[in-house]
Amino acid sequence: MALFTFFTPKAHASHRLLLSPPPFPISRRNAIGFQKTHLLPLNPLYHSNSLASAVPMPLSTPPSARPGGAVRSSLIDPDGGELVDVVVPPAERAARRAEVAALPAVRIGPVDLEWVHVVSEGWASPLRGFMREKEYLQSLHFNSLRLSDGSVVNMSLPIVLAINDADKEAIGDATDVALVRPGGDFVAILRRIEIYKHNKEERIARTWGTTAPGLPYVEKVISPAGNWLIGGDLEVLEPIKYNDGLDHYRLSPRELRKEFDRRQADAVFAFQLRNPVHNGHALLMNDTRRRLLEMGYKNPVLLLHPLGGFIKEDDVPLSVRMEQHSKVLEDGVLDPETTIVAIFPSPMHYAGPTEVQWHAKARINAGANFYIVGRDPAGMGHPTEKRDLYDPDHGKKVLSMAPGLEKLNILPFRVAAYDTVEKKMAFFDPSRAQEFLFISGTKMRTYARNGESPPDGFMCPGGWKVLVSYYESLQSEETGKQSVAMSV
């Protein structure tokens, strides 16, 4: 399958996750697979969500013995019952392009284009476009959407498009508008539009839990955006491509489900990351697969799913991360026969427990039935204070209770750190805490930036070389800029 060249369709997963008994109460929906389950009372507000398929069973019970038999992960129903696909069929594209030229045009930015991509392929199913006000308010205040049949799907992040006063005036009474991507090409039609007020402060406060300055997504996308939001149904003129040499990794939910079927996966465990893969990640991912096999699954497949949209400036760029991941696979740290590497096209918000629900929900639509979550998922340091912005344990706790995620099994992972005695990444043992070294993403980047080597066994040599080369190139660019400035 030409979709996976770089790493091959195989991929590897470096996870810091494991199937260990959860350190917090979990609900009926994600109790499957844990030896000891602590059942929370079901939230009466969400009686419309069927929980019948999530009966807790002990670890020793194989999938074939569970109610209804083994569940193939690729056959897990997407939210709303079917995957949304709003890309115009090839036979209709000429007619749409003729129509789009006569419509009022709205220019969108790079992050808006990423959201068009996300919606067009069904990652946000059942959402079919940018949110109208009713959907926006449900997402903002309830982290979910109630469908016409009374069921609830998770939708923790508003997916919206902002416009300014001039755009609103130019649109006038039109019911449809054309969206123009960076570079000037028409990318989509937004049908049956609704324009409503963009209360930025409320949106920021409810999404991030703070309005402190320095939130990366806020500064990049929301603060400079217009004071109006425009919602409607999307018709995307053709599949979104970035022509950056990585499009073959951008597998849609439909393509991923087909690949899971091709590999005859009976469980798919998804791991999202926005950092390079180190041996602690690999330890966790490999151990997760081992535990799934112990539970009775015959062919669990890892979806290693690096985030490919907007990230903050000090994160490692996608192209470098993908090259680093390929070296991890080449060095045999992960098994390409049981791993799929693909790019998740969503922008990153760094909104902690609110955002991790979105990350999990999107993987349901991709066909994964297990989601690995660890410490401080989707979090970041506080932008103005020396502390984490979110409690590092709240992400996994929220996922265990979030409305609309009942069919997803949450796998909290054990903590991995560098064992200074064994000289390798290992699971943290509190009884000998002084013998473990925690190497954060910031510390890892500092090592690479300074040309220092991490402890032996922290990362495969090929992967580490990619990071060092990247930071050396940044330093060369900075030196060149300084030389030019001095000569002027």
Rosetta blueprint (number, residue, H / E / L):
1 M L
2 A L
3 L L
4 F L
5 T L
6 F L
7 F L
8 T L
9 P L
10 K L
11 A L
12 H L
13 A L
14 S L
15 H L
16 R L
17 L L
18 L L
19 L L
20 S L
21 P L
22 P L
23 P L
24 F L
25 P L
26 I E
27 S L
28 R H
29 R H
30 N H
31 A L
32 I L
33 G L
34 F L
35 Q L
36 K L
37 T L
38 H L
39 L E
40 L L
41 P L
42 L L
43 N L
44 P H
45 L H
46 Y H
47 H L
48 S L
49 N L
50 S L
51 L L
52 A L
53 S L
54 A L
55 V L
56 P L
57 M L
58 P L
59 L L
60 S L
61 T L
62 P L
63 P H
64 S H
65 A H
66 R L
67 P L
68 G L
69 G L
70 A L
71 V L
72 R L
73 S H
74 S H
75 L H
76 I L
77 D L
78 P L
79 D L
80 G L
81 G L
82 E L
83 L L
84 V L
85 D L
86 V L
87 V E
88 V L
89 P L
90 P H
91 A H
92 E H
93 R H
94 A H
95 A H
96 R H
97 R H
98 A H
99 E H
100 V H
101 A L
102 A L
103 L L
104 P L
105 A E
106 V E
107 R E
108 I L
109 G L
110 P H
111 V H
112 D H
113 L H
114 E H
115 W H
116 V H
117 H H
118 V H
119 V H
120 S H
121 E H
122 G L
123 W L
124 A L
125 S L
126 P L
127 L L
128 R L
129 G E
130 F E
131 M L
132 R L
133 E H
134 K H
135 E H
136 Y H
137 L H
138 Q H
139 S H
140 L H
141 H H
142 F H
143 N L
144 S E
145 L E
146 R E
147 L L
148 S L
149 D L
150 G L
151 S L
152 V E
153 V E
154 N E
155 M L
156 S L
157 L L
158 P L
159 I L
160 V L
161 L L
162 A E
163 I E
164 N L
165 D H
166 A H
167 D H
168 K H
169 E H
170 A H
171 I H
172 G L
173 D L
174 A L
175 T L
176 D L
177 V E
178 A E
179 L E
180 V E
181 R L
182 P L
183 G L
184 G L
185 D L
186 F E
187 V E
188 A E
189 I E
190 L E
191 R E
192 R E
193 I E
194 E E
195 I E
196 Y E
197 K E
198 H L
199 N L
200 K H
201 E H
202 E H
203 R H
204 I H
205 A H
206 R H
207 T H
208 W H
209 G L
210 T L
211 T L
212 A L
213 P L
214 G L
215 L L
216 P H
217 Y H
218 V H
219 E H
220 K H
221 V H
222 I H
223 S L
224 P L
225 A L
226 G L
227 N L
228 W E
229 L E
230 I E
231 G E
232 G E
233 D E
234 L E
235 E E
236 V E
237 L L
238 E L
239 P L
240 I L
241 K L
242 Y L
243 N L
244 D L
245 G L
246 L L
247 D H
248 H H
249 Y H
250 R L
251 L L
252 S L
253 P H
254 R H
255 E H
256 L H
257 R H
258 K H
259 E H
260 F H
261 D H
262 R H
263 R L
264 Q L
265 A L
266 D L
267 A E
268 V E
269 F E
270 A E
271 F E
272 Q E
273 L E
274 R L
275 N L
276 P L
277 V L
278 H L
279 N H
280 G H
281 H H
282 A H
283 L H
284 L H
285 M H
286 N H
287 D H
288 T H
289 R H
290 R H
291 R H
292 L H
293 L H
294 E H
295 M L
296 G L
297 Y L
298 K L
299 N L
300 P E
301 V E
302 L E
303 L E
304 L E
305 H E
306 P E
307 L E
308 G L
309 G L
310 F L
311 I L
312 K L
313 E L
314 D L
315 D L
316 V L
317 P L
318 L H
319 S H
320 V H
321 R H
322 M H
323 E H
324 Q H
325 H H
326 S H
327 K H
328 V H
329 L H
330 E H
331 D L
332 G L
333 V L
334 L L
335 D L
336 P H
337 E H
338 T H
339 T E
340 I E
341 V E
342 A L
343 I L
344 F E
345 P L
346 S L
347 P L
348 M L
349 H L
350 Y L
351 A L
352 G H
353 P H
354 T H
355 E H
356 V H
357 Q H
358 W H
359 H H
360 A H
361 K H
362 A H
363 R H
364 I H
365 N H
366 A L
367 G L
368 A L
369 N L
370 F E
371 Y E
372 I E
373 V E
374 G L
375 R L
376 D L
377 P L
378 A L
379 G L
380 M L
381 G E
382 H L
383 P L
384 T L
385 E L
386 K L
387 R L
388 D E
389 L L
390 Y L
391 D L
392 P L
393 D L
394 H H
395 G H
396 K H
397 K H
398 V H
399 L H
400 S H
401 M H
402 A L
403 P L
404 G L
405 L L
406 E L
407 K L
408 L L
409 N E
410 I E
411 L E
412 P E
413 F L
414 R L
415 V L
416 A E
417 A E
418 Y E
419 D E
420 T L
421 V L
422 E L
423 K L
424 K E
425 M E
426 A E
427 F E
428 F L
429 D L
430 P H
431 S H
432 R H
433 A H
434 Q H
435 E H
436 F E
437 L E
438 F L
439 I L
440 S L
441 G H
442 T H
443 K H
444 M H
445 R H
446 T H
447 Y H
448 A H
449 R H
450 N L
451 G L
452 E L
453 S L
454 P L
455 P L
456 D L
457 G L
458 F L
459 M L
460 C L
461 P H
462 G H
463 G H
464 W H
465 K H
466 V H
467 L H
468 V H
469 S H
470 Y H
471 Y H
472 E H
473 S H
474 L H
475 Q H
476 S H
477 E H
478 E H
479 T H
480 G H
481 K H
482 Q H
483 S H
484 V H
485 A H
486 M H
487 S H
488 V L
